[in-house]
Each structure stands twice: as C-alpha cells, then as structure tokens.
Amino acid sequence: MTDTDDTTLTFDLGPQAAVVARLAEAVRDDRLDDGTPCPGCAVRNLLGHLTGLAVAFRDAARKDLGPTTDTPPDAAAPDVGPGWREELAKALDALAEAWRDPAAWTGTTRAGGVDLPGAVAAAVAADELVIHGWDLARATGQAYAPDPAALAAAHAFLAGAVDPVTGNGVFGPVVPVPDDAPLLDRALGLSGRDPGGPGRP
C-alpha cells in the first residue's frame, strides 16, 4: 500500500480484478442459470452486475459522473450478452487502471448514486470485487483466494459500516462469525453471508 497524502492509504485493485476475471473466464455457459449466494440472482445476473460495477467504479475513479455512477445498486438485475467474457475482462482491467491514478483517491466522487470520498469509493469497489468474487466462486464450484490488500480494505469498510444500534451491516443483518475465523469469513459475515452456507440456494 502507498500514501497519496498523510491520511489516505492506497492499494492496487488490479490483483483482485484479475482474480474475478479468472473466475469469470472459467464459468461454463451451462452454469449461467445456476443460483448464487445472492438471493434471486443467477450466475448470469451476478456476472452482469460485476460488469456494471466495474464500469461504474472506473468512472467514479475518473470523476466521470453520469448514468453509470448514478444507477442505484438495487436496480433491476442485469443480464449478460454473448460477448460477456471479453466485456467483463475489459471492464475489470479499466477499473484497475483508473484507480492507479493518485487523483482517483482524492476529493469526492459518486457511485451507486451516492456521493462519497474517493478513498471510500475505492474501498467499496474492493468490497464489491471481494464479496462478489466469493459469490461467483461458490456458485460455480471454484476455489477462491482473494487478494490480501483488497480483502483487508473490504473488511475494514464492512466493519466500519455496522450500525452500533441495530447491529446490521450495510447489506443487512450480520451473520455471526468467530473472532478468530479467517479474515475472508469475517468479511463475508459482515456482508450478511454465511461462509459455511450453501453455495447455490
């Protein structure tokens, strides 16, 4: 990790983007309609969401605000087209490259229709890639080892978003996970997922 100023730690989203790209490349077409740990979301919808969020957070890094950064996260589940593998890989590469610009981490930007500091947007992007990478791996029966820097950023974001009154996380009720569990399991619990639960509900 590196500093952009005295307070902001930056990290490279490229390794985690590459992890997600490799998982997606291995998805067979006959698995696109399978379920995922995301309720009501098939593999094809998860891949479509990953493509959309990669574009949105690329534009958030560039401060190129508009339709891609204004779409709320609870919008209709996206689908994938015939060229989705190439489209997703290209979007993930562009996302990683955009966040390598130190200017991306400064000032304010927007993602999901919400204005937030650049460094926070990067943490949200890491969270999306780490958690949905697990969703995709679990749904398609693949091994998963997220990038440590992205995982640490995702966990910090999720832990900081827990409501001290309700105990809910940013995505709903937290699933209790032992304090000594692996960091990925703790991040998954904070995201409302059961690390030991079924992969395809």
C-alpha positions as CSV (number, residue, x, y, z in Angstrom):
1,M,0.0,0.0,0.0
2,T,1.1,3.6,-0.6
3,D,0.1,7.0,0.7
4,T,-1.5,9.7,-1.5
5,D,-1.2,12.2,1.4
6,D,-0.8,12.0,5.1
7,T,-4.1,10.2,5.7
8,T,-5.0,8.1,2.7
9,L,-3.6,4.6,2.1
10,T,-4.0,3.4,-1.4
11,F,-3.8,-0.1,-2.9
12,D,-3.9,-1.7,-6.3
13,L,-7.2,-3.1,-7.3
14,G,-5.6,-5.0,-10.2
15,P,-4.8,-8.2,-8.4
16,Q,-8.4,-8.7,-7.2
17,A,-9.8,-7.6,-10.5
18,A,-7.6,-10.3,-12.1
19,V,-9.0,-12.9,-9.6
20,V,-12.5,-12.1,-10.6
21,A,-11.6,-12.2,-14.3
22,R,-10.1,-15.7,-13.9
23,L,-13.2,-16.9,-12.1
24,A,-15.5,-15.5,-14.8
25,E,-13.4,-16.9,-17.6
26,A,-13.9,-20.4,-16.2
27,V,-17.7,-20.2,-16.0
28,R,-19.3,-22.5,-18.5
29,D,-22.3,-21.4,-20.4
30,D,-24.4,-24.2,-18.9
31,R,-23.9,-22.6,-15.4
32,L,-25.3,-19.2,-16.3
33,D,-28.7,-20.0,-14.9
34,D,-27.5,-21.6,-11.7
35,G,-28.3,-19.8,-8.4
36,T,-25.8,-17.9,-6.4
37,P,-25.5,-16.8,-2.7
38,C,-27.2,-13.6,-3.7
39,P,-31.0,-14.3,-3.3
40,G,-32.9,-14.2,-6.6
41,C,-29.6,-13.7,-8.6
42,A,-28.5,-16.3,-11.1
43,V,-24.9,-16.5,-12.2
44,R,-25.7,-14.6,-15.4
45,N,-27.1,-11.7,-13.3
46,L,-24.1,-11.7,-11.0
47,L,-21.7,-11.5,-14.0
48,G,-23.9,-8.7,-15.4
49,H,-23.7,-6.9,-12.0
50,L,-19.9,-7.3,-12.0
51,T,-19.6,-5.8,-15.4
52,G,-21.8,-2.9,-14.5
53,L,-20.0,-2.2,-11.2
54,A,-16.6,-2.4,-12.9
55,V,-17.7,0.3,-15.3
56,A,-19.3,2.4,-12.6
57,F,-16.2,2.4,-10.3
58,R,-13.9,3.0,-13.3
59,D,-15.9,6.2,-13.9
60,A,-16.0,7.0,-10.2
61,A,-12.2,6.9,-10.2
62,R,-12.1,9.2,-13.2
63,K,-14.7,11.5,-11.7
64,D,-16.6,10.9,-14.9
65,L,-20.0,11.2,-13.2
66,G,-23.2,10.4,-15.1
67,P,-25.6,7.5,-15.8
68,T,-23.0,4.8,-14.9
69,T,-22.3,6.3,-11.4
70,D,-25.9,7.4,-10.7
71,T,-27.6,3.9,-11.0
72,P,-28.6,2.7,-7.5
73,P,-27.3,-0.8,-6.5
74,D,-30.9,-2.1,-6.1
75,A,-31.7,-1.5,-9.8
76,A,-33.1,-4.4,-11.9
77,A,-30.8,-7.4,-12.1
78,P,-28.7,-7.1,-15.2
79,D,-28.0,-9.9,-17.7
80,V,-25.1,-10.7,-19.9
81,G,-24.8,-10.7,-23.7
82,P,-22.9,-13.1,-26.0
83,G,-19.6,-11.3,-25.5
84,W,-19.8,-11.0,-21.8
85,R,-16.4,-12.6,-21.1
86,E,-14.5,-10.1,-23.1
87,E,-16.7,-7.2,-21.9
88,L,-16.2,-8.1,-18.2
89,A,-12.4,-8.6,-18.6
90,K,-12.0,-5.3,-20.4
91,A,-14.1,-3.5,-17.7
92,L,-12.1,-5.0,-14.9
93,D,-8.8,-4.0,-16.5
94,A,-10.1,-0.5,-17.0
95,L,-11.3,-0.3,-13.4
96,A,-7.9,-1.3,-12.0
97,E,-6.1,1.1,-14.3
98,A,-8.3,4.0,-13.3
99,W,-7.6,3.5,-9.6
100,R,-3.9,3.5,-10.2
101,D,-4.2,7.3,-10.7
102,P,-3.5,9.0,-7.4
103,A,-6.1,11.6,-8.3
104,A,-8.8,9.0,-8.1
105,W,-8.3,8.7,-4.3
106,T,-8.7,12.4,-3.6
107,G,-11.7,14.7,-3.5
108,T,-15.3,13.5,-3.8
109,T,-16.9,11.2,-6.4
110,R,-20.1,9.2,-6.8
111,A,-21.0,5.5,-7.1
112,G,-24.4,3.9,-6.9
113,G,-26.0,7.4,-6.8
114,V,-24.2,8.2,-3.6
115,D,-21.6,10.9,-3.2
116,L,-18.5,9.8,-1.2
117,P,-14.8,10.5,-0.8
118,G,-12.6,8.9,-3.4
119,A,-10.8,6.7,-0.9
120,V,-14.1,5.3,0.4
121,A,-15.3,4.6,-3.2
122,A,-12.1,2.6,-3.6
123,A,-12.9,0.6,-0.5
124,V,-16.4,0.0,-1.7
125,A,-15.0,-1.2,-5.1
126,A,-12.7,-3.6,-3.2
127,D,-15.7,-4.9,-1.2
128,E,-17.8,-5.5,-4.3
129,L,-15.0,-7.4,-6.0
130,V,-14.0,-9.5,-3.0
131,I,-17.5,-10.4,-1.9
132,H,-19.0,-11.0,-5.3
133,G,-15.8,-12.9,-6.3
134,W,-16.7,-15.3,-3.4
135,D,-20.3,-15.4,-4.6
136,L,-19.2,-16.4,-8.1
137,A,-16.7,-18.9,-6.9
138,R,-19.1,-20.5,-4.5
139,A,-21.9,-20.7,-7.2
140,T,-19.7,-22.3,-9.8
141,G,-17.7,-24.6,-7.6
142,Q,-14.3,-22.9,-7.9
143,A,-11.5,-22.3,-5.4
144,Y,-11.3,-18.8,-4.1
145,A,-8.3,-16.8,-2.7
146,P,-8.9,-13.1,-2.8
147,D,-6.1,-10.5,-3.0
148,P,-5.0,-9.8,0.6
149,A,-4.9,-6.0,0.2
150,A,-8.4,-5.9,-1.4
151,L,-9.7,-8.2,1.3
152,A,-8.3,-6.0,4.1
153,A,-9.9,-2.9,2.6
154,A,-13.2,-4.7,2.1
155,H,-13.2,-6.0,5.7
156,A,-12.4,-2.5,7.1
157,F,-15.2,-1.0,5.0
158,L,-17.7,-3.6,6.1
159,A,-16.7,-3.4,9.8
160,G,-16.9,0.4,9.8
161,A,-20.4,0.3,8.3
162,V,-22.0,-1.8,11.1
163,D,-24.8,0.1,12.8
164,P,-24.0,0.2,16.5
165,V,-27.6,0.3,17.5
166,T,-29.1,-2.4,15.2
167,G,-26.0,-4.4,14.6
168,N,-26.9,-4.5,10.9
169,G,-24.3,-4.1,8.2
170,V,-24.5,-2.1,5.1
171,F,-26.2,-5.1,3.3
172,G,-28.5,-6.2,6.2
173,P,-28.2,-8.4,9.2
174,V,-24.6,-9.5,10.0
175,V,-24.0,-13.3,10.2
176,P,-22.1,-14.0,13.4
177,V,-18.6,-15.4,12.7
178,P,-15.9,-16.2,15.3
179,D,-13.4,-13.5,16.0
180,D,-10.6,-15.9,15.2
181,A,-12.1,-17.0,11.9
182,P,-10.1,-16.2,8.7
183,L,-10.5,-12.6,7.5
184,L,-12.5,-13.7,4.4
185,D,-15.0,-15.5,6.6
186,R,-15.3,-12.4,8.9
187,A,-15.8,-10.1,5.9
188,L,-18.5,-12.5,4.5
189,G,-20.3,-12.5,7.8
190,L,-20.3,-8.7,7.9
191,S,-21.8,-8.7,4.3
192,G,-24.7,-10.9,5.6
193,R,-23.3,-14.1,4.1
194,D,-22.8,-17.4,5.9
195,P,-19.3,-18.6,5.0
196,G,-20.3,-22.2,5.6
197,G,-23.7,-21.9,4.0
198,P,-24.8,-23.5,0.7
199,G,-23.3,-22.1,-2.4
200,R,-26.3,-22.3,-4.6
201,P,-29.6,-21.7,-2.7
